[in-house]
Amino acid sequence: MVLARKEADITQHELARRLKKPQSFVSKYERCERRLDVPEYIRIVRALGLDPAKLLRQIDKSIE
């Protein structure tokens, strides 16, 4: 997810603003201090302007 955010050229602060969450929310899941549930994942990926299903397939392929 960090790579997707950086490739979208979006800072943690900007993403947090789009999500109406504190910047620490983004930081914590990016540092694996908290897990995301499915609705959170979808909101985050959409805030990055990406397709949640497509990104999930890319993540799945990268861990094979």
PDB file of N, H, CA, C and O in Angstrom:
ATOM      1  N   MET A   1       0.819  -1.188   0.000  1.00  0.00           N
ATOM      2  CA  MET A   1       0.000   0.000   0.000  1.00  0.00           C
ATOM      3  C   MET A   1       0.866   1.255   0.000  1.00  0.00           C
ATOM      4  O   MET A   1       0.485   2.267  -0.588  1.00  0.00           O
ATOM      5  N   VAL A   2       2.016   1.202   0.647  1.00  0.00           N
ATOM      6  H   VAL A   2       2.325   0.380   1.125  1.00  0.00           H
ATOM      7  CA  VAL A   2       2.922   2.351   0.643  1.00  0.00           C
ATOM      8  C   VAL A   2       3.351   2.659  -0.787  1.00  0.00           C
ATOM      9  O   VAL A   2       3.330   3.812  -1.219  1.00  0.00           O
ATOM     10  N   LEU A   3       3.736   1.627  -1.508  1.00  0.00           N
ATOM     11  H   LEU A   3       3.753   0.690  -1.157  1.00  0.00           H
ATOM     12  CA  LEU A   3       4.178   1.808  -2.892  1.00  0.00           C
ATOM     13  C   LEU A   3       3.060   2.401  -3.744  1.00  0.00           C
ATOM     14  O   LEU A   3       3.312   3.289  -4.559  1.00  0.00           O
ATOM     15  N   ALA A   4       1.856   1.935  -3.572  1.00  0.00           N
ATOM     16  H   ALA A   4       1.651   1.214  -2.910  1.00  0.00           H
ATOM     17  CA  ALA A   4       0.717   2.468  -4.334  1.00  0.00           C
ATOM     18  C   ALA A   4       0.519   3.947  -4.027  1.00  0.00           C
ATOM     19  O   ALA A   4       0.261   4.741  -4.931  1.00  0.00           O
ATOM     20  N   ARG A   5       0.640   4.321  -2.752  1.00  0.00           N
ATOM     21  H   ARG A   5       0.850   3.676  -2.018  1.00  0.00           H
ATOM     22  CA  ARG A   5       0.485   5.729  -2.369  1.00  0.00           C
ATOM     23  C   ARG A   5       1.588   6.573  -2.987  1.00  0.00           C
ATOM     24  O   ARG A   5       1.331   7.650  -3.526  1.00  0.00           O
ATOM     25  N   LYS A   6       2.823   6.076  -2.906  1.00  0.00           N
ATOM     26  H   LYS A   6       3.032   5.201  -2.468  1.00  0.00           H
ATOM     27  CA  LYS A   6       3.943   6.842  -3.459  1.00  0.00           C
ATOM     28  C   LYS A   6       3.861   6.937  -4.974  1.00  0.00           C
ATOM     29  O   LYS A   6       4.171   7.982  -5.545  1.00  0.00           O
ATOM     30  N   GLU A   7       3.445   5.847  -5.639  1.00  0.00           N
ATOM     31  H   GLU A   7       3.193   4.997  -5.175  1.00  0.00           H
ATOM     32  CA  GLU A   7       3.290   5.887  -7.088  1.00  0.00           C
ATOM     33  C   GLU A   7       2.201   6.867  -7.508  1.00  0.00           C
ATOM     34  O   GLU A   7       2.267   7.451  -8.589  1.00  0.00           O
ATOM     35  N   ALA A   8       1.199   7.044  -6.650  1.00  0.00           N
ATOM     36  H   ALA A   8       1.146   6.569  -5.772  1.00  0.00           H
ATOM     37  CA  ALA A   8       0.138   8.016  -6.918  1.00  0.00           C
ATOM     38  C   ALA A   8       0.589   9.437  -6.566  1.00  0.00           C
ATOM     39  O   ALA A   8      -0.146  10.400  -6.782  1.00  0.00           O
ATOM     40  N   ASP A   9       1.809   9.557  -6.019  1.00  0.00           N
ATOM     41  H   ASP A   9       2.406   8.774  -5.844  1.00  0.00           H
ATOM     42  CA  ASP A   9       2.393  10.848  -5.624  1.00  0.00           C
ATOM     43  C   ASP A   9       1.504  11.584  -4.620  1.00  0.00           C
ATOM     44  O   ASP A   9       1.215  12.773  -4.755  1.00  0.00           O
ATOM     45  N   ILE A  10       1.084  10.818  -3.603  1.00  0.00           N
ATOM     46  H   ILE A  10       1.319   9.852  -3.493  1.00  0.00           H
ATOM     47  CA  ILE A  10       0.235  11.355  -2.550  1.00  0.00           C
ATOM     48  C   ILE A  10       0.943  11.173  -1.212  1.00  0.00           C
ATOM     49  O   ILE A  10       1.432  10.085  -0.909  1.00  0.00           O
ATOM     50  N   THR A  11       0.997  12.218  -0.423  1.00  0.00           N
ATOM     51  H   THR A  11       0.600  13.102  -0.669  1.00  0.00           H
ATOM     52  CA  THR A  11       1.623  12.129   0.895  1.00  0.00           C
ATOM     53  C   THR A  11       0.665  11.476   1.892  1.00  0.00           C
ATOM     54  O   THR A  11      -0.535  11.366   1.642  1.00  0.00           O
ATOM     55  N   GLN A  12       1.216  11.052   3.010  1.00  0.00           N
ATOM     56  H   GLN A  12       2.191  11.142   3.212  1.00  0.00           H
ATOM     57  CA  GLN A  12       0.370  10.516   4.075  1.00  0.00           C
ATOM     58  C   GLN A  12      -0.643  11.564   4.521  1.00  0.00           C
ATOM     59  O   GLN A  12      -1.809  11.248   4.758  1.00  0.00           O
ATOM     60  N   HIS A  13      -0.196  12.802   4.633  1.00  0.00           N
ATOM     61  H   HIS A  13       0.751  13.059   4.441  1.00  0.00           H
ATOM     62  CA  HIS A  13      -1.100  13.878   5.072  1.00  0.00           C
ATOM     63  C   HIS A  13      -2.252  14.065   4.093  1.00  0.00           C
ATOM     64  O   HIS A  13      -3.402  14.213   4.505  1.00  0.00           O
ATOM     65  N   GLU A  14      -1.945  14.057   2.797  1.00  0.00           N
ATOM     66  H   GLU A  14      -1.011  13.937   2.462  1.00  0.00           H
ATOM     67  CA  GLU A  14      -2.993  14.237   1.793  1.00  0.00           C
ATOM     68  C   GLU A  14      -3.965  13.060   1.808  1.00  0.00           C
ATOM     69  O   GLU A  14      -5.178  13.257   1.731  1.00  0.00           O
ATOM     70  N   LEU A  15      -3.448  11.859   1.905  1.00  0.00           N
ATOM     71  H   LEU A  15      -2.462  11.700   1.967  1.00  0.00           H
ATOM     72  CA  LEU A  15      -4.322  10.692   1.951  1.00  0.00           C
ATOM     73  C   LEU A  15      -5.213  10.742   3.186  1.00  0.00           C
ATOM     74  O   LEU A  15      -6.412  10.476   3.103  1.00  0.00           O
ATOM     75  N   ALA A  16      -4.633  11.077   4.316  1.00  0.00           N
ATOM     76  H   ALA A  16      -3.659  11.293   4.383  1.00  0.00           H
ATOM     77  CA  ALA A  16      -5.418  11.189   5.549  1.00  0.00           C
ATOM     78  C   ALA A  16      -6.517  12.239   5.405  1.00  0.00           C
ATOM     79  O   ALA A  16      -7.636  12.032   5.875  1.00  0.00           O
ATOM     80  N   ARG A  17      -6.209  13.356   4.764  1.00  0.00           N
ATOM     81  H   ARG A  17      -5.300  13.524   4.382  1.00  0.00           H
ATOM     82  CA  ARG A  17      -7.210  14.399   4.543  1.00  0.00           C
ATOM     83  C   ARG A  17      -8.354  13.858   3.694  1.00  0.00           C
ATOM     84  O   ARG A  17      -9.523  14.102   3.994  1.00  0.00           O
ATOM     85  N   ARG A  18      -8.019  13.124   2.634  1.00  0.00           N
ATOM     86  H   ARG A  18      -7.069  12.926   2.390  1.00  0.00           H
ATOM     87  CA  ARG A  18      -9.049  12.551   1.761  1.00  0.00           C
ATOM     88  C   ARG A  18      -9.929  11.554   2.509  1.00  0.00           C
ATOM     89  O   ARG A  18     -11.122  11.433   2.230  1.00  0.00           O
ATOM     90  N   LEU A  19      -9.331  10.846   3.458  1.00  0.00           N
ATOM     91  H   LEU A  19      -8.362  10.944   3.685  1.00  0.00           H
ATOM     92  CA  LEU A  19     -10.060   9.836   4.231  1.00  0.00           C
ATOM     93  C   LEU A  19     -10.767  10.422   5.446  1.00  0.00           C
ATOM     94  O   LEU A  19     -11.548   9.741   6.111  1.00  0.00           O
ATOM     95  N   LYS A  20     -10.483  11.710   5.732  1.00  0.00           N
ATOM     96  H   LYS A  20      -9.849  12.263   5.192  1.00  0.00           H
ATOM     97  CA  LYS A  20     -11.017  12.367   6.936  1.00  0.00           C
ATOM     98  C   LYS A  20     -10.574  11.623   8.194  1.00  0.00           C
ATOM     99  O   LYS A  20     -11.353  11.374   9.114  1.00  0.00           O
ATOM    100  N   LYS A  21      -9.287  11.282   8.188  1.00  0.00           N
ATOM    101  H   LYS A  21      -8.654  11.484   7.440  1.00  0.00           H
ATOM    102  CA  LYS A  21      -8.653  10.574   9.307  1.00  0.00           C
ATOM    103  C   LYS A  21      -7.384  11.334   9.683  1.00  0.00           C
ATOM    104  O   LYS A  21      -6.888  12.135   8.891  1.00  0.00           O
ATOM    105  N   PRO A  22      -6.856  11.094  10.877  1.00  0.00           N
ATOM    106  CA  PRO A  22      -5.566  11.701  11.219  1.00  0.00           C
ATOM    107  C   PRO A  22      -4.430  11.049  10.428  1.00  0.00           C
ATOM    108  O   PRO A  22      -4.541   9.899  10.004  1.00  0.00           O
ATOM    109  N   GLN A  23      -3.365  11.775  10.237  1.00  0.00           N
ATOM    110  H   GLN A  23      -3.275  12.709  10.582  1.00  0.00           H
ATOM    111  CA  GLN A  23      -2.199  11.250   9.520  1.00  0.00           C
ATOM    112  C   GLN A  23      -1.670  10.004  10.199  1.00  0.00           C
ATOM    113  O   GLN A  23      -1.136   9.119   9.530  1.00  0.00           O
ATOM    114  N   SER A  24      -1.805   9.914  11.511  1.00  0.00           N
ATOM    115  H   SER A  24      -2.238  10.633  12.055  1.00  0.00           H
ATOM    116  CA  SER A  24      -1.318   8.741  12.248  1.00  0.00           C
ATOM    117  C   SER A  24      -2.036   7.459  11.814  1.00  0.00           C
ATOM    118  O   SER A  24      -1.462   6.375  11.910  1.00  0.00           O
ATOM    119  N   PHE A  25      -3.277   7.564  11.342  1.00  0.00           N
ATOM    120  H   PHE A  25      -3.743   8.445  11.265  1.00  0.00           H
ATOM    121  CA  PHE A  25      -4.006   6.398  10.845  1.00  0.00           C
ATOM    122  C   PHE A  25      -3.244   5.781   9.674  1.00  0.00           C
ATOM    123  O   PHE A  25      -3.030   4.570   9.629  1.00  0.00           O
ATOM    124  N   VAL A  26      -2.841   6.624   8.734  1.00  0.00           N
ATOM    125  H   VAL A  26      -3.015   7.608   8.771  1.00  0.00           H
ATOM    126  CA  VAL A  26      -2.097   6.148   7.562  1.00  0.00           C
ATOM    127  C   VAL A  26      -0.746   5.594   7.995  1.00  0.00           C
ATOM    128  O   VAL A  26      -0.340   4.520   7.553  1.00  0.00           O
ATOM    129  N   SER A  27      -0.060   6.319   8.847  1.00  0.00           N
ATOM    130  H   SER A  27      -0.390   7.192   9.206  1.00  0.00           H
ATOM    131  CA  SER A  27       1.258   5.900   9.312  1.00  0.00           C
ATOM    132  C   SER A  27       1.206   4.536   9.995  1.00  0.00           C
ATOM    133  O   SER A  27       2.059   3.683   9.750  1.00  0.00           O
ATOM    134  N   LYS A  28       0.222   4.337  10.837  1.00  0.00           N
ATOM    135  H   LYS A  28      -0.470   5.030  11.036  1.00  0.00           H
ATOM    136  CA  LYS A  28       0.146   3.082  11.586  1.00  0.00           C
ATOM    137  C   LYS A  28      -0.095   1.868  10.699  1.00  0.00           C
ATOM    138  O   LYS A  28       0.509   0.819  10.926  1.00  0.00           O
ATOM    139  N   TYR A  29      -0.962   1.981   9.695  1.00  0.00           N
ATOM    140  H   TYR A  29      -1.453   2.833   9.510  1.00  0.00           H
ATOM    141  CA  TYR A  29      -1.152   0.803   8.857  1.00  0.00           C
ATOM    142  C   TYR A  29       0.020   0.620   7.907  1.00  0.00           C
ATOM    143  O   TYR A  29       0.332  -0.507   7.525  1.00  0.00           O
ATOM    144  N   GLU A  30       0.675   1.707   7.521  1.00  0.00           N
ATOM    145  H   GLU A  30       0.422   2.624   7.832  1.00  0.00           H
ATOM    146  CA  GLU A  30       1.844   1.565   6.650  1.00  0.00           C
ATOM    147  C   GLU A  30       3.026   0.923   7.393  1.00  0.00           C
ATOM    148  O   GLU A  30       3.855   0.258   6.772  1.00  0.00           O
ATOM    149  N   ARG A  31       3.105   1.115   8.701  1.00  0.00           N
ATOM    150  H   ARG A  31       2.431   1.655   9.205  1.00  0.00           H
ATOM    151  CA  ARG A  31       4.173   0.503   9.499  1.00  0.00           C
ATOM    152  C   ARG A  31       3.746  -0.828  10.105  1.00  0.00           C
ATOM    153  O   ARG A  31       4.443  -1.392  10.948  1.00  0.00           O
ATOM    154  N   CYS A  32       2.587  -1.324   9.664  1.00  0.00           N
ATOM    155  H   CYS A  32       2.020  -0.866   8.979  1.00  0.00           H
ATOM    156  CA  CYS A  32       2.038  -2.608  10.131  1.00  0.00           C
ATOM    157  C   CYS A  32       1.761  -2.614  11.626  1.00  0.00           C
ATOM    158  O   CYS A  32       1.826  -3.663  12.267  1.00  0.00           O
ATOM    159  N   GLU A  33       1.454  -1.457  12.180  1.00  0.00           N
ATOM    160  H   GLU A  33       1.401  -0.605  11.659  1.00  0.00           H
ATOM    161  CA  GLU A  33       1.071  -1.375  13.587  1.00  0.00           C
ATOM    162  C   GLU A  33      -0.414  -1.629  13.765  1.00  0.00           C
ATOM    163  O   GLU A  33      -0.881  -1.888  14.874  1.00  0.00           O
ATOM    164  N   ARG A  34      -1.143  -1.554  12.683  1.00  0.00           N
ATOM    165  H   ARG A  34      -0.764  -1.344  11.782  1.00  0.00           H
ATOM    166  CA  ARG A  34      -2.570  -1.883  12.710  1.00  0.00           C
ATOM    167  C   ARG A  34      -2.940  -2.513  11.385  1.00  0.00           C
ATOM    168  O   ARG A  34      -2.322  -2.241  10.356  1.00  0.00           O
ATOM    169  N   ARG A  35      -3.950  -3.351  11.422  1.00  0.00           N
ATOM    170  H   ARG A  35      -4.452  -3.572  12.258  1.00  0.00           H
ATOM    171  CA  ARG A  35      -4.432  -4.010  10.213  1.00  0.00           C
ATOM    172  C   ARG A  35      -5.645  -3.254   9.687  1.00  0.00           C
ATOM    173  O   ARG A  35      -6.336  -2.549  10.422  1.00  0.00           O
ATOM    174  N   LEU A  36      -5.873  -3.423   8.411  1.00  0.00           N
ATOM    175  H   LEU A  36      -5.311  -3.995   7.814  1.00  0.00           H
ATOM    176  CA  LEU A  36      -7.042  -2.809   7.788  1.00  0.00           C
ATOM    177  C   LEU A  36      -8.133  -3.843   7.612  1.00  0.00           C
ATOM    178  O   LEU A  36      -7.862  -4.999   7.287  1.00  0.00           O
ATOM    179  N   ASP A  37      -9.363  -3.423   7.828  1.00  0.00           N
ATOM    180  H   ASP A  37      -9.583  -2.484   8.093  1.00  0.00           H
ATOM    181  CA  ASP A  37     -10.451  -4.320   7.459  1.00  0.00           C
ATOM    182  C   ASP A  37     -10.803  -4.040   5.994  1.00  0.00           C
ATOM    183  O   ASP A  37     -10.298  -3.084   5.405  1.00  0.00           O
ATOM    184  N   VAL A  38     -11.642  -4.850   5.426  1.00  0.00           N
ATOM    185  H   VAL A  38     -12.052  -5.627   5.904  1.00  0.00           H
ATOM    186  CA  VAL A  38     -11.932  -4.755   3.990  1.00  0.00           C
ATOM    187  C   VAL A  38     -12.537  -3.402   3.615  1.00  0.00           C
ATOM    188  O   VAL A  38     -12.087  -2.805   2.636  1.00  0.00           O
ATOM    189  N   PRO A  39     -13.535  -2.885   4.343  1.00  0.00           N
ATOM    190  CA  PRO A  39     -14.072  -1.577   3.965  1.00  0.00           C
ATOM    191  C   PRO A  39     -13.011  -0.455   4.024  1.00  0.00           C
ATOM    192  O   PRO A  39     -13.003   0.439   3.178  1.00  0.00           O
ATOM    193  N   GLU A  40     -12.132  -0.512   5.016  1.00  0.00           N
ATOM    194  H   GLU A  40     -12.138  -1.238   5.703  1.00  0.00           H
ATOM    195  CA  GLU A  40     -11.058   0.491   5.098  1.00  0.00           C
ATOM    196  C   GLU A  40     -10.132   0.389   3.885  1.00  0.00           C
ATOM    197  O   GLU A  40      -9.768   1.399   3.282  1.00  0.00           O
ATOM    198  N   TYR A  41      -9.757  -0.845   3.535  1.00  0.00           N
ATOM    199  H   TYR A  41     -10.053  -1.666   4.025  1.00  0.00           H
ATOM    200  CA  TYR A  41      -8.901  -1.066   2.374  1.00  0.00           C
ATOM    201  C   TYR A  41      -9.534  -0.458   1.122  1.00  0.00           C
ATOM    202  O   TYR A  41      -8.863   0.233   0.355  1.00  0.00           O
ATOM    203  N   ILE A  42     -10.813  -0.716   0.922  1.00  0.00           N
ATOM    204  H   ILE A  42     -11.357  -1.277   1.545  1.00  0.00           H
ATOM    205  CA  ILE A  42     -11.502  -0.201  -0.266  1.00  0.00           C
ATOM    206  C   ILE A  42     -11.509   1.322  -0.272  1.00  0.00           C
ATOM    207  O   ILE A  42     -11.237   1.935  -1.305  1.00  0.00           O
ATOM    208  N   ARG A  43     -11.814   1.942   0.863  1.00  0.00           N
ATOM    209  H   ARG A  43     -12.034   1.445   1.702  1.00  0.00           H
ATOM    210  CA  ARG A  43     -11.829   3.413   0.938  1.00  0.00           C
ATOM    211  C   ARG A  43     -10.456   3.998   0.641  1.00  0.00           C
ATOM    212  O   ARG A  43     -10.342   4.994  -0.073  1.00  0.00           O
ATOM    213  N   ILE A  44      -9.417   3.380   1.190  1.00  0.00           N
ATOM    214  H   ILE A  44      -9.510   2.571   1.770  1.00  0.00           H
ATOM    215  CA  ILE A  44      -8.057   3.881   0.985  1.00  0.00           C
ATOM    216  C   ILE A  44      -7.652   3.774  -0.475  1.00  0.00           C
ATOM    217  O   ILE A  44      -7.148   4.736  -1.056  1.00  0.00           O
ATOM    218  N   VAL A  45      -7.867   2.620  -1.062  1.00  0.00           N
ATOM    219  H   VAL A  45      -8.276   1.839  -0.590  1.00  0.00           H
ATOM    220  CA  VAL A  45      -7.464   2.417  -2.458  1.00  0.00           C
ATOM    221  C   VAL A  45      -8.245   3.352  -3.378  1.00  0.00           C
ATOM    222  O   VAL A  45      -7.677   3.914  -4.315  1.00  0.00           O
ATOM    223  N   ARG A  46      -9.513   3.520  -3.125  1.00  0.00           N
ATOM    224  H   ARG A  46      -9.974   3.063  -2.364  1.00  0.00           H
ATOM    225  CA  ARG A  46     -10.303   4.458  -3.945  1.00  0.00           C
ATOM    226  C   ARG A  46      -9.816   5.896  -3.760  1.00  0.00           C
ATOM    227  O   ARG A  46      -9.813   6.676  -4.712  1.00  0.00           O
ATOM    228  N   ALA A  47      -9.401   6.251  -2.532  1.00  0.00           N
ATOM    229  H   ALA A  47      -9.404   5.617  -1.759  1.00  0.00           H
ATOM    230  CA  ALA A  47      -8.864   7.601  -2.281  1.00  0.00           C
ATOM    231  C   ALA A  47      -7.567   7.821  -3.058  1.00  0.00           C
ATOM    232  O   ALA A  47      -7.210   8.958  -3.368  1.00  0.00           O
ATOM    233  N   LEU A  48      -6.868   6.740  -3.370  1.00  0.00           N
ATOM    234  H   LEU A  48      -7.158   5.817  -3.118  1.00  0.00           H
ATOM    235  CA  LEU A  48      -5.656   6.823  -4.179  1.00  0.00           C
ATOM    236  C   LEU A  48      -5.980   6.854  -5.671  1.00  0.00           C
ATOM    237  O   LEU A  48      -5.085   7.017  -6.500  1.00  0.00           O
ATOM    238  N   GLY A  49      -7.256   6.697  -6.012  1.00  0.00           N
ATOM    239  H   GLY A  49      -7.983   6.564  -5.339  1.00  0.00           H
ATOM    240  CA  GLY A  49      -7.677   6.703  -7.399  1.00  0.00           C
ATOM    241  C   GLY A  49      -7.436   5.383  -8.112  1.00  0.00           C
ATOM    242  O   GLY A  49      -7.310   5.341  -9.336  1.00  0.00           O
ATOM    243  N   LEU A  50      -7.371   4.299  -7.335  1.00  0.00           N
ATOM    244  H   LEU A  50      -7.473   4.332  -6.340  1.00  0.00           H
ATOM    245  CA  LEU A  50      -7.083   2.984  -7.897  1.00  0.00           C
ATOM    246  C   LEU A  50      -8.274   2.050  -7.746  1.00  0.00           C
ATOM    247  O   LEU A  50      -9.218   2.338  -7.009  1.00  0.00           O
ATOM    248  N   ASP A  51      -8.216   0.940  -8.447  1.00  0.00           N
ATOM    249  H   ASP A  51      -7.450   0.706  -9.045  1.00  0.00           H
ATOM    250  CA  ASP A  51      -9.247  -0.098  -8.386  1.00  0.00           C
ATOM    251  C   ASP A  51      -8.869  -1.090  -7.288  1.00  0.00           C
ATOM    252  O   ASP A  51      -7.829  -1.741  -7.392  1.00  0.00           O
ATOM    253  N   PRO A  52      -9.684  -1.222  -6.239  1.00  0.00           N
ATOM    254  CA  PRO A  52      -9.354  -2.129  -5.137  1.00  0.00           C
ATOM    255  C   PRO A  52      -9.095  -3.572  -5.576  1.00  0.00           C
ATOM    256  O   PRO A  52      -8.157  -4.202  -5.087  1.00  0.00           O
ATOM    257  N   ALA A  53      -9.907  -4.101  -6.481  1.00  0.00           N
ATOM    258  H   ALA A  53     -10.669  -3.589  -6.878  1.00  0.00           H
ATOM    259  CA  ALA A  53      -9.734  -5.490  -6.915  1.00  0.00           C
ATOM    260  C   ALA A  53      -8.426  -5.661  -7.685  1.00  0.00           C
ATOM    261  O   ALA A  53      -7.710  -6.642  -7.485  1.00  0.00           O
ATOM    262  N   LYS A  54      -8.120  -4.726  -8.547  1.00  0.00           N
ATOM    263  H   LYS A  54      -8.701  -3.929  -8.709  1.00  0.00           H
ATOM    264  CA  LYS A  54      -6.894  -4.809  -9.337  1.00  0.00           C
ATOM    265  C   LYS A  54      -5.656  -4.745  -8.430  1.00  0.00           C
ATOM    266  O   LYS A  54      -4.709  -5.509  -8.614  1.00  0.00           O
ATOM    267  N   LEU A  55      -5.670  -3.832  -7.455  1.00  0.00           N
ATOM    268  H   LEU A  55      -6.440  -3.211  -7.306  1.00  0.00           H
ATOM    269  CA  LEU A  55      -4.527  -3.730  -6.543  1.00  0.00           C
ATOM    270  C   LEU A  55      -4.386  -4.999  -5.713  1.00  0.00           C
ATOM    271  O   LEU A  55      -3.269  -5.457  -5.472  1.00  0.00           O
ATOM    272  N   LEU A  56      -5.490  -5.566  -5.279  1.00  0.00           N
ATOM    273  H   LEU A  56      -6.398  -5.194  -5.475  1.00  0.00           H
ATOM    274  CA  LEU A  56      -5.441  -6.799  -4.494  1.00  0.00           C
ATOM    275  C   LEU A  56      -4.844  -7.941  -5.312  1.00  0.00           C
ATOM    276  O   LEU A  56      -4.073  -8.743  -4.784  1.00  0.00           O
ATOM    277  N   ARG A  57      -5.194  -8.019  -6.600  1.00  0.00           N
ATOM    278  H   ARG A  57      -5.820  -7.368  -7.028  1.00  0.00           H
ATOM    279  CA  ARG A  57      -4.590  -9.044  -7.468  1.00  0.00           C
ATOM    280  C   ARG A  57      -3.082  -8.834  -7.593  1.00  0.00           C
ATOM    281  O   ARG A  57      -2.323  -9.803  -7.596  1.00  0.00           O
ATOM    282  N   GLN A  58      -2.639  -7.573  -7.698  1.00  0.00           N
ATOM    283  H   GLN A  58      -3.256  -6.786  -7.696  1.00  0.00           H
ATOM    284  CA  GLN A  58      -1.207  -7.288  -7.782  1.00  0.00           C
ATOM    285  C   GLN A  58      -0.501  -7.693  -6.496  1.00  0.00           C
ATOM    286  O   GLN A  58       0.591  -8.261  -6.533  1.00  0.00           O
ATOM    287  N   ILE A  59      -1.117  -7.403  -5.370  1.00  0.00           N
ATOM    288  H   ILE A  59      -2.004  -6.942  -5.339  1.00  0.00           H
ATOM    289  CA  ILE A  59      -0.528  -7.781  -4.080  1.00  0.00           C
ATOM    290  C   ILE A  59      -0.455  -9.297  -3.979  1.00  0.00           C
ATOM    291  O   ILE A  59       0.553  -9.846  -3.533  1.00  0.00           O
ATOM    292  N   ASP A  60      -1.518  -9.973  -4.391  1.00  0.00           N
ATOM    293  H   ASP A  60      -2.337  -9.527  -4.753  1.00  0.00           H
ATOM    294  CA  ASP A  60      -1.545 -11.434  -4.361  1.00  0.00           C
ATOM    295  C   ASP A  60      -0.431 -12.025  -5.200  1.00  0.00           C
ATOM    296  O   ASP A  60       0.236 -12.960  -4.757  1.00  0.00           O
ATOM    297  N   LYS A  61      -0.213 -11.516  -6.383  1.00  0.00           N
ATOM    298  H   LYS A  61      -0.755 -10.757  -6.743  1.00  0.00           H
ATOM    299  CA  LYS A  61       0.857 -12.017  -7.256  1.00  0.00           C
ATOM    300  C   LYS A  61       2.236 -11.787  -6.661  1.00  0.00           C
ATOM    301  O   LYS A  61       3.144 -12.596  -6.852  1.00  0.00           O
ATOM    302  N   SER A  62       2.393 -10.672  -5.934  1.00  0.00           N
ATOM    303  H   SER A  62       1.656 -10.015  -5.779  1.00  0.00           H
ATOM    304  CA  SER A  62       3.714 -10.337  -5.385  1.00  0.00           C
ATOM    305  C   SER A  62       4.103 -11.226  -4.209  1.00  0.00           C
ATOM    306  O   SER A  62       5.281 -11.295  -3.856  1.00  0.00           O
ATOM    307  N   ILE A  63       3.144 -11.902  -3.601  1.00  0.00           N
ATOM    308  H   ILE A  63       2.187 -11.846  -3.887  1.00  0.00           H
ATOM    309  CA  ILE A  63       3.477 -12.752  -2.440  1.00  0.00           C
ATOM    310  C   ILE A  63       3.549 -14.230  -2.815  1.00  0.00           C
ATOM    311  O   ILE A  63       3.755 -15.071  -1.940  1.00  0.00           O
ATOM    312  N   GLU A  64       3.387 -14.559  -4.071  1.00  0.00           N
ATOM    313  H   GLU A  64       3.219 -13.876  -4.782  1.00  0.00           H
ATOM    314  CA  GLU A  64       3.453 -15.960  -4.495  1.00  0.00           C
ATOM    315  C   GLU A  64       4.868 -16.478  -4.492  1.00  0.00           C
ATOM    316  O   GLU A  64       5.100 -17.640  -4.823  1.00  0.00           O
TER     317      GLU A  64
END
